[in-house]
Amino acid sequence: MVDINDYADLDGLGYEGHTQTSPENEFFHAVYITGNSRKNEIGITEESGKLQIRGVDYNKDKVCMIITHVKQILSKETKDPTGNMRTTCFSFKKGAPPWHGWNGRTCGTTAAERASSDFCKPCKAQILVAGLYCNESGKPILGEDGKPTFLFLRGKGMKYKNIGDYLSDLSNKDLTPILKPVTEQTKRFEKANVNNKRFVTEVTIGEADSRYGIKKVFDLKTGIELPENVVVDMLNITKKTVDKFTDKFEWKDSSSRYTPTAAPQDEDPYGHKIPDSTPENNTSEPKKTNEESSQSQTEDAFDFDSLEI
C-alpha cells in the first residue's frame, strides 16, 4: 500500500478538470432573445425574434415569472488578442458603497465616475432579475422532476433601460403594506424589496433604437396582482434561494473569464437543451381584468409550501 502522505507535497502540480453543469441542471435558466435563427446542438431551430429559456423551453412569445431576486452589478468586458470578449473586472456591489472590483480597485458609483478612469471606462452597470417560472395566473410551471423552475434576465447594454424602468415603476407604487409594524422604514423596504413580488411579471419582446439600428429588447409589464399569502410565500422562497443566487452570479476572479462572442444577443451562454414536454401557456385566452385574474388564481390556488427547492 502506497501512503499518500509520502506525496502530499505534489498537490498543486497536477491538473484538475472543470466539469460544467448541463443547461437542464442549472438552477437559474437564462431567458434570452434570438437574433438570427439558428439550429442548436440538439437540432432545435431557435427562431429569430423569439424568447428562449435555456435548458427549459424555446421559441416563446411571452414568458411569465414572479420575481425573487434583483441585483445590480458592474462588469468590465474587453477583447483579448484573439478577439474574444473576456470579463476582466467585476463587482457584485455588496452592501453600501464604496464597492470594489476583483483587483481591489474602488468602483465608481456612477457611469460618469467610471468614465473618468481609463481602467474603469469599459465597465458597465447590469441588472440581474431572477424569478419563479409560472403561467399568467401565477401557478408555477414544474419540471419533469416536479420541482419549480427559476429563470433570470440580464439587463445589459440596450436591455438595461426597459428592465430598470420597470423595476423603478414597481418600487414607486403605493400598495397596501404587508409587513408589520407599518412604519416609514418598512414602507421603504417594501417598495424596494417586496413590490416586485406582488405581481406576475410578463416578459415579451420590444424594440429600441440604437446607433447600430433597431435592437430587440425585453418588454416587461405587470400581470395579475398576487394574493398576500402568495407574496409571503415568495419572500420565503427568496430567502431559501439567496445562496444559490449568490453562487451563480457573484463571479470570482478567474483571470479573465471568457465571454464567447457567439452567444445570442450578447447573453452569456449556458448550453442548449429542450425538454420532452411543453410548459402550459395561456396566451390564447382573452386578457382578464386584475379582479377576474386574481379570482381565477385563487380558485386555482397552488400550495407554494409544497414546492421542493
TORVO-893102 format. One line per 8 residues: number of its first residue (from 1); for each residue x, y, z of N, C-alpha, C, CB. Coordinates in steps of 0.1 Angstrom, whole numbers, plus 5000, padded with zeros to 4 digits. Atoms other than C-alpha are relative to their C-alpha. Glycine has a CB too. Example, Ala and Ser with C-alpha at 12.3 -4.5 7.8 and 13.67 -1.06 7.14 Angstrom:
BEGIN
1) 5009,4988,5000,5123,4955,5078,5009,5012,5000,4990,5000,5012  4991,4989,5000,5137,4989,5071,4992,5011,5008,5004,5005,4986
This chain:
BEGIN
1) 5009,4988,5000,5000,5000,5000,5009,5012,5000,4990,5000,5012  4993,4987,5001,5014,5034,4989,4994,5010,5009,5002,5004,4986  5005,4990,4991,5010,5061,5016,4999,5013,4993,5009,5001,5012  5002,4987,5007,4995,5093,5001,5009,5011,5007,4986,5004,5000  4992,4990,4993,5014,5113,5028,5014,5002,4994,5000,4997,5015  4987,4999,5006,5046,5105,5010,5001,5009,4988,5005,4986,4996  5000,4992,5012,5035,5125,4980,4991,5013,5002,4995,4992,4988  5009,4989,4997,5014,5152,4997,5005,5014,4994,4997,5002,5014
9) 4995,4987,5005,5038,5180,4986,4999,5002,4985,5015,5001,5004  5002,4998,5014,5030,5173,4950,4986,5006,4996,5001,4986,4993  5013,4994,5003,4995,5187,4954,5002,5014,4995,4991,5000,5013  4999,4987,5006,4991,5217,4932,5009,4999,4987,5005,5010,5009  4991,5001,5012,5015,5204,4905,4993,4991,4989,5013,4994,5004  5007,5007,5010,4988,5185,4886,4989,5008,4993,4993,4987,5006  5010,4992,5007,4957,5195,4867,4986,4994,5003,5002,5000,4985  5014,5005,4997,4920,5192,4878,4991,5006,4990,4996,5003,5015
17) 5009,4995,5010,4895,5195,4850,4987,5006,5006,4996,4989,4991  5012,4994,4995,4864,5216,4853,4988,4994,4993,5000,5015,4996  5012,5007,5005,4830,5199,4849,4989,5011,5000,4996,4988,5008  5010,4990,5002,4804,5223,4835,4986,4994,5002,5001,5007,4987  5014,5005,4998,4768,5219,4847,4992,5001,4987,4993,5009,5011  5008,5000,5013,4745,5209,4818,4989,5010,5002,4995,4986,4997  5010,4990,5000,4719,5235,4809,4987,4996,5008,4996,5004,4986  5012,5005,4994,4689,5214,4821,5002,4999,5015,4995,4988,4994
25) 4997,5002,4986,4706,5210,4855,5003,5013,5007,5010,4990,5002  4998,4987,4994,4712,5247,4861,4989,5003,5009,5003,5011,4989  5011,4995,4992,4692,5262,4889,4993,5012,4994,5005,5003,5015  5006,4988,5007,4687,5296,4872,5002,4998,4985,5006,5013,5006  4999,5001,5014,4680,5294,4835,4998,5013,4993,4989,4990,4995  5000,4987,5007,4688,5323,4812,4988,5001,4990,5013,5002,4993  5010,4997,5010,4660,5339,4792,5007,5010,4991,4987,5007,5006  4993,4991,5010,4673,5355,4760,4992,5000,4987,5014,4994,4997
33) 5007,4998,5013,4662,5367,4726,5009,4996,4989,4996,5016,4998  4992,5005,5012,4673,5350,4694,5002,5011,4990,4994,4988,4994  4998,4990,5010,4689,5374,4669,4997,4993,4987,5014,5005,5000  5002,5007,5013,4693,5353,4637,4996,4985,5004,5012,5000,4991  5004,5014,4998,4675,5319,4635,5012,4991,4999,4989,4996,4990  4989,5009,5000,4699,5291,4643,4996,4987,5006,5012,5006,5008  5002,5013,4995,4699,5254,4649,5010,4997,5011,5000,4989,4989  4991,5003,4989,4713,5244,4683,5005,4986,4999,4993,5002,5013
41) 4993,5013,5001,4733,5213,4690,4991,4988,5001,5011,5000,5011  5009,5012,5000,4703,5191,4696,4990,5001,4989,4992,5000,5014  5008,5000,5012,4687,5200,4663,4988,5009,5001,4997,4987,4997  5012,4991,4999,4661,5226,4675,5004,5013,4994,4996,5001,5015  4997,4987,5005,4659,5257,4655,4994,5011,5009,4993,5001,4986  5004,4988,4992,4658,5288,4677,4996,5011,4990,5011,5004,5010  5005,4991,5009,4636,5312,4658,5004,5015,5003,4985,4999,4998  4997,4986,4998,4646,5348,4652,4988,5008,5007,5004,5007,4987
49) 5010,4992,4993,4628,5373,4675,4991,4992,5009,4992,5006,4989  5008,5007,4991,4616,5347,4699,5008,4999,5014,4997,4985,4995  4994,5002,4987,4622,5342,4737,5004,4986,5002,4991,5005,5011  4995,5014,4997,4643,5312,4747,5003,4999,5015,5013,4997,4991  4997,5003,4986,4646,5297,4781,5010,4988,5000,4987,4996,5009  4990,5009,5002,4679,5279,4781,4999,4988,5009,5014,5006,5002  5002,5012,4993,4676,5243,4791,4986,4996,5005,5009,5000,5012  5013,5002,4995,4639,5245,4796,4990,5000,4988,4995,5011,5010
57) 5010,4999,5011,4618,5257,4766,5005,5011,4990,4986,5004,5005  4995,4991,5011,4623,5276,4733,4988,5005,4992,5009,4992,4991  5008,4993,5010,4606,5299,4708,4986,5004,5006,4997,4990,4989  5011,4995,4993,4582,5316,4732,4997,5015,4996,5002,4999,5015  5003,4986,5003,4563,5349,4725,4999,5007,5014,4987,5001,4993  5001,4994,4987,4558,5355,4762,5005,4991,5011,4986,5005,5003  4995,5008,4988,4574,5343,4795,4995,5007,5012,5016,4998,5000  5005,4995,4987,4558,5348,4829,5008,4996,5011,4985,4997,5002
65) 4992,5003,4988,4576,5349,4862,4996,5008,5012,5015,5002,4997  5002,4992,4988,4573,5360,4898,5014,5003,5005,4991,4993,5011  4986,4996,4997,4604,5380,4907,5004,4996,5014,5002,5015,4998  4995,5003,4987,4625,5367,4935,5012,5009,5004,5004,4985,5001  4988,4993,4997,4659,5383,4933,5003,5011,4990,5012,4991,5001  4995,4990,5009,4671,5416,4918,5014,5005,5005,4990,5012,5000  4986,4996,4996,4708,5426,4918,5006,5008,4989,5008,4988,5003  4992,4992,5009,4727,5454,4902,5015,4997,5002,4998,5015,5003
73) 4986,5004,5000,4763,5445,4893,5008,5010,4991,5002,4985,4996  4991,4993,5009,4793,5461,4875,5009,4990,4993,5008,5011,5007  4992,5010,5007,4811,5442,4848,5008,5007,4989,4991,4989,4994  4991,4994,5011,4841,5452,4826,5004,4989,4991,5013,5006,5007  4997,5010,5010,4844,5432,4794,5009,5007,4989,4987,4995,4994  4991,4995,5010,4873,5437,4770,5004,4989,4991,5013,5006,5007  4996,5010,5010,4886,5419,4739,5015,4996,5003,4999,5005,4986  4986,5005,4999,4917,5397,4742,5006,5000,4986,5000,4986,5006
81) 4993,5000,5013,4943,5394,4714,4993,4992,4989,5014,4996,5001  5007,5009,5010,4922,5367,4697,4986,5005,4996,4999,4986,5005  5013,4994,5004,4891,5389,4695,4989,4995,5009,4997,4997,4986  5010,5005,4991,4872,5370,4723,4998,5010,5011,5004,4987,5005  5003,4991,4989,4854,5391,4749,5002,4992,5013,4986,5005,4999  4997,5005,4987,4866,5385,4785,4995,5010,5011,5014,4996,5001  5003,4992,4988,4853,5397,4818,5012,5002,5008,4988,4994,5009  4987,4997,4993,4884,5414,4833,4999,5007,5013,5008,5008,4990
89) 5002,4994,4987,4869,5431,4863,4985,4999,5003,5005,5014,5001  5014,5002,4997,4836,5426,4882,4998,5004,5015,4997,4985,4998  5004,4997,4986,4818,5438,4913,4985,4996,5002,5002,5015,5003  5013,5004,4996,4788,5422,4929,4993,5011,5008,5000,4987,5009  5005,4988,4993,4782,5456,4947,4993,4996,5013,4989,5007,4991  5005,5004,4987,4778,5441,4981,4999,5012,5010,5009,4989,5007  5001,4990,4990,4764,5464,5007,5000,5014,4994,5010,4999,5011  5000,4986,5004,4767,5502,5006,5014,5003,4994,4998,5009,5012
97) 4987,4996,5006,4795,5519,4985,5009,5005,5012,4998,5011,4990  4994,5003,5012,4823,5520,4982,5001,4985,4997,5015,5006,5000  4999,5014,5005,4823,5488,4961,5014,4998,4994,4989,4997,4989  4987,5003,5005,4854,5471,4949,5000,4989,4989,5010,4996,5011  4999,5010,5010,4864,5451,4918,5009,4989,5004,5005,5006,4987  4992,5012,4998,4884,5419,4915,5014,5004,5006,5002,4992,4988  4986,4997,4996,4918,5437,4919,5000,5009,5012,5007,5007,4989  5001,4992,4988,4906,5457,4950,4998,5015,4997,5013,4998,5007
105) 5002,4986,5004,4902,5489,4930,4986,5005,5003,5003,5002,4984  5013,4995,4996,4874,5511,4942,4992,5004,4987,5001,5013,5009  5008,4998,5012,4845,5512,4917,4993,5014,5001,4989,4990,5000  5008,4988,5000,4829,5545,4906,4986,4997,5002,5003,5007,4986  5014,5002,4997,4794,5548,4919,4991,5004,4988,4996,5007,5012  5008,4996,5011,4781,5564,4887,5008,4998,4987,4997,5015,5001  4994,5002,5013,4788,5560,4850,5010,5011,4997,4989,5000,4989  4990,4989,5002,4805,5594,4849,5013,4998,5008,4993,5014,5004
113) 4988,5003,4992,4829,5584,4877,5008,4989,4993,4996,4996,5014  4992,5011,5006,4838,5552,4859,5006,5005,4987,4991,4988,4997  4995,4995,5013,4842,5570,4826,5013,5009,5002,4990,5008,4992  4989,4992,4997,4868,5593,4842,5013,4993,5002,4997,5009,5012  4988,5008,4998,4892,5564,4847,5002,4991,4988,4998,4991,5013  4997,5008,5011,4909,5547,4818,4997,4985,5003,5014,5002,4995  5002,5014,4997,4908,5514,4836,4985,4996,5001,5007,4997,5013  5014,5003,4997,4871,5516,4846,4991,5004,4988,4996,5007,5012
121) 5009,4995,5010,4858,5533,4814,4992,4989,4993,5008,5007,4990  5008,5011,5006,4847,5499,4798,4990,4994,5009,5009,4990,4994  5009,5007,4990,4828,5489,4830,4986,5006,4999,5006,5002,5014  5014,4997,5002,4791,5489,4826,4991,4994,5011,4995,4996,4986  5010,5005,4991,4762,5485,4850,4991,4990,4993,4992,5012,5007  5010,5010,5005,4739,5455,4846,4990,4997,5011,5007,4987,4995  5011,5004,4990,4707,5443,4863,4997,4985,4998,4988,5009,4999  5005,5014,5000,4700,5407,4871,4987,4999,5007,5011,4990,5007
129) 5013,5003,4995,4664,5397,4876,4997,4986,4999,4989,5009,4993  5004,5014,5000,4656,5362,4887,4986,4998,5006,5011,4992,5009  5013,5003,4995,4623,5346,4894,4995,4986,4997,4990,5010,4994  5006,5013,5001,4600,5317,4895,4991,4999,4987,4990,4997,5012  5007,5002,5013,4587,5305,4861,4985,4996,5003,5007,4989,4991  5014,5003,4997,4549,5305,4861,4991,5003,4988,4995,5009,5012  5009,4996,5011,4518,5309,4839,4994,5013,5004,4989,4989,4998  5005,4987,4998,4497,5340,4837,4992,5002,5013,4991,5003,4988
137) 5008,5000,4987,4477,5331,4868,5009,4999,5012,4990,4989,5000  4990,5001,4989,4509,5328,4889,5003,4986,5005,4995,5008,5011  4997,5014,4996,4509,5290,4891,5013,4995,4995,4988,4991,4994  4987,5004,5004,4544,5276,4890,4999,4989,4989,5008,4995,5012  4998,5010,5010,4554,5256,4859,5011,4991,5005,5003,5006,4986  4990,5009,4994,4571,5225,4873,5007,4992,4989,4993,4991,5009  4993,5009,5009,4597,5204,4856,4996,4986,5001,5015,5001,5002  5004,5014,5000,4595,5167,4849,5003,4994,5014,5007,4992,4989
145) 4996,5005,4986,4611,5162,4884,4990,5005,5010,5014,5003,5003  5009,4995,4990,4582,5180,4900,5005,5013,5007,4996,4990,5010  4994,4988,4994,4604,5209,4910,4997,5013,4992,5015,4998,5003  5002,4987,5007,4599,5246,4902,5012,5004,4992,4997,5011,5010  4989,4995,5009,4620,5263,4875,5002,5015,5003,4996,4998,4985  4997,4986,4997,4638,5295,4882,5007,5006,4987,5009,5001,5012  4994,4993,5012,4647,5320,4854,5007,5012,5004,4988,5004,4991  4994,4987,4997,4668,5351,4851,5001,5007,4986,5014,4998,5006
153) 4998,4991,5011,4670,5381,4828,5013,5008,5003,4988,5009,4997  4988,4992,4998,4702,5400,4823,4998,5014,4993,5013,4994,4994  5002,4986,5005,4697,5438,4818,5014,5005,4997,4992,5009,5009  4987,4997,5004,4728,5445,4798,5000,5008,4987,5009,4987,4998  5000,4992,5012,4735,5472,4772,4987,5006,4997,5005,4991,4988  5013,4995,5004,4704,5480,4753,4988,4995,5008,4997,4998,4985  5011,5006,4993,4684,5457,4775,4999,5005,5015,5002,4985,5001  5000,4994,4986,4692,5477,4807,4988,5009,5003,5013,5007,5002
161) 5010,4990,4997,4667,5505,4803,4986,4995,5003,5000,5010,4989  5014,5004,4998,4634,5487,4800,4999,4992,5013,4996,4991,4989  5001,5007,4988,4642,5464,4829,5001,5010,5012,5011,4989,5001  4999,4990,4989,4654,5493,4851,4988,5009,5001,5012,5009,4997  5013,4992,4999,4623,5514,4842,4989,4992,5007,4996,5005,4986  5011,5009,4995,4600,5485,4850,5002,4999,5016,5000,4986,4994  4998,5002,4986,4616,5479,4884,4998,5013,5008,5014,4995,5003  5002,4987,4993,4616,5516,4892,4985,5003,5001,5007,5011,4991
169) 5014,4998,4999,4579,5519,4884,4994,4992,5011,4993,4996,4987  5005,5008,4989,4572,5490,4907,5003,5005,5014,5005,4985,4999  4995,4995,4987,4592,5505,4935,4993,5013,5004,5015,5002,5000  5008,4988,4997,4571,5537,4933,4985,4998,5002,5002,5010,4988  5014,5003,4998,4538,5520,4936,4996,5001,5015,4996,4986,4994  5005,5000,4986,4518,5528,4968,4990,4989,5001,4994,5014,5003  5009,5012,4998,4504,5494,4977,4997,4998,5015,5007,4988,4994  5004,5002,4986,4487,5483,5009,5011,4992,5007,4987,4992,5001
177) 4988,5007,4993,4516,5473,5033,4996,4986,5004,5005,5008,5012  5001,5014,4995,4521,5436,5041,5007,4998,5013,5005,4990,4989  4991,5002,4989,4549,5438,5066,4995,5009,5012,5014,5004,4997  5004,4994,4988,4541,5447,5102,5012,5001,5010,4988,4993,5007  5009,4989,4999,4545,5470,5121,5002,5009,4988,5002,5008,5013  4999,4991,5012,4539,5496,5094,5006,5013,5005,4986,5003,4994  4992,4988,4997,4565,5524,5097,5005,5006,4986,5011,4998,5010  4994,4995,5012,4581,5547,5072,5012,4991,4995,5005,5015,5002
185) 4989,5009,5004,4611,5524,5072,4995,4987,4993,5009,4996,5013  5005,5012,5006,4591,5493,5065,4993,5003,4986,4990,4993,5009  5006,4996,5013,4572,5511,5037,5011,5001,4989,4992,5013,5001  4989,4999,5010,4605,5520,5020,5006,4986,4997,5011,5009,5006  4995,5013,5002,4617,5484,5025,4991,4992,4990,5002,4992,5013  5010,5007,5008,4585,5470,5009,5001,5005,4986,4986,5002,5005  5000,4995,5014,4587,5493,4979,5012,4995,4992,5000,5016,5000  4988,5004,5006,4623,5483,4972,5001,4985,4998,5012,5004,5007
193) 4998,5014,5000,4621,5446,4980,4988,4991,4999,5007,4997,5013  5012,5008,5000,4585,5434,4981,4991,5003,4988,4993,5002,5013  5009,4996,5011,4566,5454,4954,5002,4991,4988,5002,5014,4997  4998,5008,5013,4583,5434,4926,4996,4986,5001,5015,5001,4997  5005,5013,4998,4570,5402,4941,4985,4999,5001,5006,4994,5013  5014,4999,4997,4534,5413,4943,4992,4999,4987,4996,5013,5006  5007,5002,5013,4526,5408,4906,5007,4989,4992,5000,5013,4992  4994,5008,5010,4532,5383,4879,5006,5009,4990,4989,4990,4993
201) 4993,4992,5010,4558,5398,4855,4999,4993,4987,5014,5003,5005  5001,5006,5014,4551,5392,4818,5011,5006,4992,4986,5003,4994  4989,4996,5008,4581,5393,4796,4997,4998,4985,5013,4993,5004  5002,5002,5015,4577,5399,4758,5012,5007,4994,4986,5006,4995  4989,4994,5008,4599,5414,4731,4996,5013,4994,5005,4990,4989  5002,4987,5006,4601,5450,4721,5012,5004,4992,4997,5011,5011  4989,4995,5008,4624,5472,4701,5005,5014,5005,4996,5002,4985  4994,4987,4996,4647,5501,4708,5010,5005,4990,5007,4999,5014
209) 4991,4994,5009,4667,5525,4687,5014,5000,5006,4996,5014,4995  4986,4998,4995,4705,5524,4689,5008,5006,4988,5006,4986,5004  4992,4994,5010,4733,5539,4669,5004,4989,4989,5013,5006,5005  4998,5011,5009,4736,5505,4652,4987,4995,4994,5007,4988,5006  5013,5004,5006,4699,5504,4642,4991,4995,5011,5002,4989,4990  5010,5005,4991,4669,5488,4658,5005,4987,5007,4987,4997,4993  4996,5012,4992,4676,5462,4686,4988,4995,5007,5012,5004,5010  5010,5006,4992,4654,5437,4702,5003,5001,5015,4998,4985,4995
217) 4998,4999,4986,4649,5442,4739,4989,4993,5007,5001,5015,5004  5010,5005,4991,4629,5428,4768,4989,5011,5003,5005,4994,5013  5011,4992,4995,4595,5444,4774,4994,4993,5012,4989,5003,4989  5006,5006,4987,4582,5439,4810,4988,5008,5004,5010,5000,5011  5012,4994,4995,4547,5446,4823,4994,4991,5011,4990,5003,4989  5006,5008,4989,4527,5436,4854,4988,4993,4994,4996,5010,5011  5012,5007,5002,4501,5409,4851,4991,5001,5012,5004,4985,4996  5009,5000,4989,4478,5399,4878,5007,5004,5013,4992,4987,5002
225) 4995,4998,4987,4483,5411,4914,4998,4988,5008,4994,5013,5007  5000,5012,4993,4491,5382,4937,4994,5002,5014,5013,4994,5001  5005,4999,4986,4473,5375,4970,5011,5001,5010,4991,4987,5003  4990,4998,4990,4491,5384,5001,5007,4988,5005,4994,5007,5013  4994,5013,4995,4497,5348,5012,5011,4995,4990,4990,4989,5002  4990,5004,5011,4515,5341,4978,5012,5009,5001,4993,5001,4986  4988,4991,4999,4537,5372,4982,5009,4996,5012,4995,5015,5002  4992,5004,4988,4547,5360,5017,5008,4987,4997,4991,4998,5012
233) 4994,5012,5005,4554,5326,5002,5013,5003,4992,4991,4990,4993  4989,4996,5009,4576,5342,4976,5012,5006,5008,4995,5010,4989  4990,4995,4991,4595,5361,5003,5008,4989,5006,4995,5009,5010  4994,5011,4994,4602,5328,5020,5009,4992,4990,4990,4991,5006  4993,5007,5010,4613,5312,4987,5013,5008,4996,4991,4998,4987  4989,4992,5002,4636,5341,4981,5011,4998,5010,4996,5015,4999  4990,5002,4990,4653,5336,5014,5007,4986,4999,4993,5000,5014  4995,5013,5002,4657,5299,5007,5011,4999,4989,4989,4990,4998
241) 4991,5001,5012,4675,5306,4974,5010,5011,4999,4991,5000,4988  4990,4990,5001,4697,5335,4982,5014,4995,4998,5000,5008,5014  4986,5006,5002,4728,5313,4985,5002,4995,4986,5002,4989,5010  4999,5005,5014,4720,5297,4951,5002,5012,4990,4988,4992,4996  4999,4989,5009,4716,5331,4935,5015,5006,5001,4990,5011,5005  4987,4994,4998,4749,5344,4950,5011,4991,4994,5003,5001,5015  4990,5009,5006,4768,5312,4940,5000,5001,4985,4996,4986,5004  5001,5000,5015,4755,5316,4904,5006,5013,4995,4986,4999,4996
249) 4998,4987,5006,4761,5353,4899,5012,5008,5006,4988,5008,5000  4989,4993,4994,4789,5365,4923,5013,4994,4994,5000,5000,5015  4989,5006,5006,4817,5357,4899,5013,5003,5007,5001,5006,4985  4987,4998,4995,4851,5352,4913,5010,5002,4989,5004,4987,5009  4989,4997,5010,4883,5363,4895,5006,4987,4996,5011,5009,5006  4994,5012,5006,4893,5335,4872,5010,5004,4989,4989,4991,4993  4990,4995,5009,4920,5356,4855,4994,5002,4986,5012,4991,5000  5007,4997,5012,4898,5369,4827,4990,4989,4996,5011,5002,4989
257) 5010,5009,5003,4866,5350,4825,4996,5001,4985,4988,5002,5009  5003,5000,5014,4857,5340,4789,4986,5004,4998,5004,4987,4994  5014,4997,5004,4826,5356,4774,4999,4998,4985,4996,5015,5004  5000,5003,5014,4821,5339,4740,4992,5010,4991,4995,4986,4997  5007,4991,5009,4812,5362,4711,4988,4994,4993,5010,5006,4990  5011,5007,5008,4788,5336,4696,4987,4999,5008,5005,4986,4996  5012,5001,4992,4763,5340,4724,4989,5008,4994,5003,5005,5014  5011,4993,5006,4729,5350,4711,4996,5013,5007,4987,4991,4999
265) 5004,4987,4994,4720,5387,4717,5009,5003,5012,4986,4999,5003  4990,4997,4989,4752,5391,4739,4997,4995,5013,5001,5015,5000  5002,5006,4987,4738,5369,4766,5011,4990,5003,4986,4993,5001  4990,5010,4996,4763,5346,4785,4994,4986,4997,5004,5002,5014  5006,5013,5004,4758,5311,4771,5001,4990,5012,5008,4994,4988  5001,5011,4990,4748,5281,4793,4996,4987,4994,4991,5004,5011  5003,5012,5007,4743,5255,4766,4985,4999,4996,5002,4988,5009  5013,5001,5006,4711,5243,4749,4994,4986,5003,5000,5002,4985
273) 5007,5013,4998,4685,5216,4758,4985,5003,5001,5005,4993,5013  5014,4998,5000,4648,5213,4753,4993,4988,5006,4995,5003,4986  5007,5011,4993,4625,5192,4775,4991,4992,4991,4993,5004,5012  5009,5008,5008,4602,5165,4762,4986,5006,4999,4999,4986,5005  5013,4994,4999,4571,5184,4773,5000,5015,4999,4992,4996,5013  5001,4986,5002,4560,5219,4765,4992,5006,5012,4994,5005,4987  5008,4994,4989,4550,5241,4796,4987,5006,4995,5009,5010,5007  5013,4994,5003,4515,5253,4797,5001,5015,4997,4989,4997,5011
281) 5000,4986,5003,4508,5287,4782,4986,5004,4997,5010,5003,4988  5013,4996,5002,4476,5306,4783,4999,5013,4991,4993,5003,5014  5000,4987,5008,4484,5333,4757,4988,5001,4991,5013,5001,4992  5011,4999,5009,4454,5323,4736,4987,5005,5007,4998,4986,4994  5012,4996,4993,4429,5333,4763,5000,5015,5000,5000,4995,5015  5001,4986,4999,4415,5368,4764,5005,5006,5012,4985,5004,4998  4994,4993,4989,4431,5393,4787,4989,5002,5011,5007,5013,4996  5009,4998,4989,4414,5394,4821,5003,5012,5008,4999,4987,5009
289) 4997,4989,4991,4410,5423,4845,5007,4994,5012,4987,5007,5004  4993,5004,4988,4431,5422,4877,4991,4992,5009,5006,5011,5007  5009,5006,4991,4400,5413,4897,4996,4986,4996,4987,5009,5002  5003,5013,5005,4390,5385,4874,5011,4990,5001,4995,5001,4986  4989,5008,5000,4425,5372,4872,5004,4995,5014,5012,5007,4994  4997,5003,4986,4431,5373,4910,4990,4989,5005,4999,5012,5008  5010,5009,4996,4398,5354,4915,5004,4986,4993,4986,5004,4995  4997,5012,5006,4409,5328,4889,5012,4993,5007,5004,5002,4985
297) 4988,5006,4994,4443,5324,4906,4996,4994,5013,5011,5011,5002  5004,5005,4987,4426,5319,4940,4993,4987,4998,4991,5010,5007  5007,5013,5003,4403,5292,4925,5010,4989,4996,4990,5002,4989  4990,5009,5004,4434,5276,4910,5012,5000,5009,5004,5002,4985  4989,4997,4990,4454,5281,4942,5010,4989,5000,4994,5001,5014  4989,5009,4999,4488,5265,4945,5006,5000,5013,5010,5003,4988  4994,5001,4986,4504,5253,4977,5015,5002,4998,4998,4986,5007  4986,4997,5002,4538,5271,4974,5009,4993,5011,5002,5015,5001
305) 4992,5007,4990,4549,5255,5007,5004,4986,4996,4992,5000,5013  4997,5014,5004,4548,5221,4990,5012,4999,4990,4988,4994,4994  4989,5000,5010,4575,5232,4964,5013,4994,5006,5002,5014,4995  4987,5005,4997,4607,5212,4966,5010,5007,4993,5001,4984,4997  4989,4991,5006,4636,5236,4961,5013,4994,5003,4998,5014,5005
